[in-house]
Amino acid sequence: MLPEVVGTWVHVELPRLNRAILGAQAPPELLTERLRAELLPELPVVTRLDQRQACQLTVLLGLVGASVARHYQEHEPDGRDHPEHAFAGLLSGTDQIPFRAYFAALADHTGSGHCYRDGYASLVRWNVGRVRVRMGHETVAELPGAFEDGHVRTYTGAGSEERFFVLVKMGETVELAVNELLCPLTPEHASLASEEAIHNVRAATVLLTTLRGLMVDFAGLPPEEGMAPDHFLDVFRQFAVHWTLGDIPPSGALDPEALKRDFLLGIAYPEYEERARRLFPGLLTHEREEISDLMTMLPLPERLLGDFGLAAGGLHDADHGDLRRLVAHHPALVDWYRLLTAHARASGAHLMLSKRMLFNPQRLRDAAGLGDGRLVSNRSGTTGMTERYLDRLTRARKEHPLAPLGPVLRAEAVEGGVRFDRESAPVEVAVELLG
């Protein structure tokens, strides 16, 4: 079994040490000294763990490894050029296995295909407890964690770090609910305009509106209730350093449900698939397989238009009258339009949150001559996505194949004439952290 001392040490002592080192109240080598004396000798033989325990220990040692790597790179002149040197002399368990080799064996033992460093799955999904999404009285998605103790492990013990991890996992669980509604529509024989399909599309639209609300609400919180941009830039993000050159640190860009949704609904950005494949080493095995399968499929909106005898870009050449008649003949287009619009608006909320927390504060620092993050650049996302790239992705999601219907639907709403409103009654959505 996983020794209780290991979990307690990472939950309590690691944040204390990180705060002391970051506040210049303790030397960086104190962390490695304490690890050698107190934690690493207590690590169990990997093969004696079950898969759940292996996942738990991956979470714990991921935080440890990120802390060791950060402090080393921050204090050693060539630390960023040789990040692997941070782990020299760190030997794990009674067999005295080098830390990175022990972590690799642990990752393999999870049976998940987890990468050989901290990753999105361990830092967010396994770390945070079970999250449930309900629509009315029906549970539409649940995403479990590896722990059931109600704790969220963080780098420094700051409440803002815990809240951010919870936000990201809640978002992923809502996205999971959306994808579980849309994936049954992917078989070629599935009708995209049937009563069942439209029910799923409407529910997915409501959920994407909820997803947008989660991000908008978090962005609107005062710093003491959300996360202060300075903490995000200078503390939180700076733990996402490399363990080896070229590896992929944990990032929201590795949220597999967001990637799946883009391929389900389509995104008119030529480099998107190539960039998504670059993230594959940081994903779990089943995530890579599921996303690869979706990459080979025609996006659902394009299939819908094809079912109606229209080319993917056919609506852009139609005039107002043609579009109005088309919608009257195929009212399912209205529901799919609303879904794609909600998808684009959720993307816009993510961009807004990124600007609020990352790009705008860094722009102010650049204007004041204060420079960039010492270890992890604050001029781009952790995986290198710039503000310009995110702007383009958001624009591409807005310019979806059904976008030309917007003026027609808005005009009908204003004129009060023939209405194409097929929205059902509002459904209450609850996103709950269960512990």
N, C-alpha and C positions, 0 to 999 in steps of 0.2 A: 504494500500500500504506500501511498504518498505520505511521507513524514509530515506531521502537522507543523513542525518547526520550519519547514521550507516555506509553506504558505504564509505563515505568520511573519517570517523574516522579510519576504518580498512585499507583503502588504504594509508592514509597519516600519521596519528598519531601512529598507531601500529608499523610500521617500524621505526619511530623515537625513540620510546620508546625502542624497541628491540635493536637498535644500541647503545643507551645510556647505557642500562643495560649490554650488552655484552662488551662494552668498559669501564666498571666500572666507568661511569660518572653519574650513577643514581642507587639507590638501587632497588633490584628486586620488593620490595613491592610497588614501584611507579606505576607499571603497574596495579596491582589490585586496588589501590586507584583511579586511573584515570578511570578504568572500572566502578567502583561503582558510581563515581560522574558524568561521562559523557556519557558512552555508554549503560550500562545495563538498566538504567531506560528508555531509548528510544526504547527498543525492543518492537515490536508490539505483540498483541495477535496472537498466531500461527494460530488459526482457521480463522482469517480474511485475511490470505495470500492465494493467489492462488499457484498452484504447482510450477510455475516458480519462484515466489518470495521466496517460501520456499527453493528452490534449491540455489538461490542467497544467502540467509541468512545462509544456511548450509556452503557454501564456506567461508563466512565472519567469522562466529563464529568458524569454524574449525581452521582457522588461529589464532584466539584469544585463543582458548582452547589449541592449541599446544604451543603457547607462554607462557601462564600461567603455563602449565605443565612443560615446559622446565626450566624456571627460578626457579620454586619451587624445582624441583629435583636437580638442579645444586647447590642450596644454602642451602638446608636442609639435614642434615646428613642421615636421614632415608627416604628421599624423594622418592628414587627409590623403596623402600619396600612398601610405601603407596602412590602411585601416585594420588589416588583419593582425598587425603587431600589438594591438590593444589587448589581445587575448593570450599573449605569451605568458607562460608560467601559471595559467589558470587551469588546474587539474581537478577533475570531477569524480566524485564517488570513491569507494575504497580501491577501485582498480586504477585510479589516477589517470583517467582518460582526458586528453585535452578538451577544453570547453567546447570548441566548435565541432569536434568530432562527436562528443557526447550529444550536443544539440542535434546534429545530423541524424544520429541513431534514434533519438527521441522523435524527431519529425517523421522518420520512416515508420516508427512504431505506431504512430497515430493512424496509419493506413489511409491517410487522406491525400497524400502527395504534397503536404505542406513544404514550403521552401526551407532552406537550411539557415534561416535567420528569422527575426520577428516578422510577421506578416499581417495583412489585413484580417484574415480569418482568426488568428490567435489574439490579436490586439483588440479587436472589436467583437466579433461574433462569439468566440468562445469565452471571452473575458466578461462581457455583460450577461446578466441573467436572461431568462426566457422572456421574450416579448410576444404579445398576442395582439392581433388586430381583429376587431369585431365590427360587423355591419349589422346594426340592430341587435338581435339576440344571437346571431350566427357568427361563429368564429371562422374567419376566412383565411387566416394564416397564423402560424406560430413559428418562431425561430428560437430554438433552445440555446443555452450556453453550456459551458463545461462545468460550471459551478452552480450550486444551489444555496449559497450562504448569504446572498443579498449584497455582497461586496463587489465593487468594481475596482480593479487594481489600476493604479496610475503611477506616473513617474515621480511626482512630487507630493502626492496627497492632496493637491488642490481640488476643491469641489468643482471648479470649472472644467478640469480634465475629465472628471467622472461624468459631468453633464454632457460634454461633447461626445464622449464615447456612446452614451445612451442615445443621444440625438441621432448619431450615425446608424446605430443598430435599429432604432425605431424606423428610420427612413428605409433601411434595407428590408425590414419586415413588411412595410407597406408595399414596397416594390415587388417583393415576393408574391404578395396577394394579387397584385396587378398581373404579374406574369402567369400565375396559376389560372387566371381567368382567360388569358390570351393564348397560352400554349395549346389548349385543346382545339383551337381553331386552325392550327398549322397544317394538319393533314390535307392533302389536295382535295379529298372528297368532302371536306367540311364546308358547309355553306356559311358564308360570312354575313348573310342577310336574314338568316333564320331567326325565329323568335328567341331561341336559346342564345344564339350569337349576339343578338342585340342586347339581351339581358346582361351578358358578360361585359359587353362594351360599355354599357351604361354604368355598371358597377365599377369597372376599371377607371372610368372617368371620375367618379366620385372619389375613388381612392387616390388618384393623382392630384386631385384638388386638396385632399387631406395632406399628401406629401408636401405640396407647396406651402400649405399652412404651417407645417412643422418648421420649415426653414425660415419662413417670414417671421413667425413668432419668436424663434430663437434670435434672429437678427435684431428684433426690437427690444430684447431684454436689456436692462441696465447691466453694466459689466459685472457687478457683484452677483447677479442672478444668472448670467450666461457665461461668457468668457471675454476678458479684456483683450483687445487686439495685441497689446504689448506682450501679454503672457503667451498668446498664440504664436507670435513671431519669434520671441526671444527664448522662450522656455519650451513650450510644447513641441513645436515643429523641429527644434534643434536636436531632438532625440531621434529623428528619422534619418540618421547618418548611415553611411555604408558600413557593412561588416567586411566586405571584400569589394574591390573595384568592379563596377559594372553590375552589382546586384540591384534588386528592386526593393526599396524600403516600403513600409506600409503606407497606404494612401487611400483616400476616398475614391481615387480613380480605379482601384481594384475591387470596387463593389460589383460583384458579378451580376446582380439583378439589374443594375442600371445598364450594364453592357448588353444583357439579354434584351431588355426593352428597346434599346436602339436598333437592334437587328430585327426584332419582331415588327417594329413600326417603320423602320427604314430611316436613314439619314443621308441626305444628299451631300456628302462630303467625301471626296475621292480617297483621301488618305486614312479614313477612319478605320477600316479593317486592318490595314498595316499597323497602325498605332495600337489597336487593340491586341494584336498578336504579340507585340513587344511586351505586353503585360503578362503574358501567359506564364512565365516562370514564377510569378508571384501569386498565381491562382492555385486552387486545389484541382485535383485530377478531374473530378466530375464537372467542375465549373468549366475547365478547358474543353471538355468533350461536348457539353451542352451548348456552349457558345460557338464552337466549331460547327456543330450541326445547324445552328440558326444562320450562320454565315452563308450556308449553301442554299438557303430557302429564299424564295421571293418574299419581300416584306408584305405583310397583310394588306396594307392599303393598295399596293400595286395589284395584288391578286383580286381585291374587290373590284377595282376598275376593270381589270381584265374580264371578270365575270359579267360585267355590264357592257362588254364590247368596247371598252375605251382603253387607249394607250396610257402609260404612266403619266405622261405630261399633257394628256389630251385636254384637260380642263383649262389649261392656260390659253388655249386658242378659241375657246367658246365665248360667245357674248352673253350678256345678262339674261336675255330671253331664253337662250339655249340652256343655260345653267338652271334657270328657274323650272323649266320643263323637265330637265333631267332629275332634279330633286323631287319634283312632284311624282315622277314615275318610279324613282328609286329612293324612297324616304330613308332607307338605311344609311344613305350618305350623310345625313344630318348627324346621326349618332357617331359615326366614324369621324366626321369633322370635329365634333366636340371632344372626342377622345384625343385626337392628334393635337388639338389646341391646348387641352389640359396638359399633355406631355410637354409641349413647348413652354407653357407657363411654369411648369415645375422646373424645367431647365433654366428658365429665366430667374427663378428664385434661387437656384443653386449659384448662378453667376452673381446675383446680387449679394449673397452671403459671402462668396469668395472675394468680391470687391470690398465688402465691408470689413472683413477680417484680415485680408491679406494684401490685395493689390493697392487699395487706396492708402492704408497706413504706410506701406513701403514707398509709395510715390511721394508722400509728404516727407519721409526720411531722406529720399534722394534729393528732393528740392532743398532740404536743409543741410545737405552735405554729410549726412550721418552714415551713409553707406548701407551695405546689405548684411544679411545674416552671416555669421562667421563660418558656419559649417554647412547649413542647408539654406540655399538661396531663397529669399522671400520675394523674388521677382518672378517666380513661377511656382507651379505646384510641385509636390514632392517627386512626381514622375516626369517633370519637365514641361508640363502644360502651361503655356503662357496665357496672360489675359487676352491677348489678341486671338489665340487659338480657341479659347473658351467662348469668346464673342462670336467667332465664326460658327462654332458648333451650335450655339443657341440660335443664331440666325438660320442655320440649315434646318433645325427642327421646326422653326416657324414657317419655313418655305416648303411645307410638305405637299404631297400631290393633291390634297383636297383644299388647300389654302384659297384657290380662286372662288370657292363657294362662300367665303366670308362676307363679301359685300352683298351678295344675294340674300343671305340669311339675316343680315343686319337690316337691310332695306325692308324685308317682309315684317320684321319686328316693329320697325318705325311706322310703316304704313298701316299696319293692323289688318292687312288683307289676308290672303291665304297663308295660314301659319304652318310651318314645318316643325313645330315644337312637339317633340315626342318624349320630353323629359318626364320621368316618373317622379313621384313624391320624394322629397329629401329623405335620405337615410342617415341616421346618426352613426358616425364612425368613431370607435374608441381604439386608441393605441396604448397598450398597457404594459408596463414593466412588472413582471410577476415575481422577480427575485431570482 
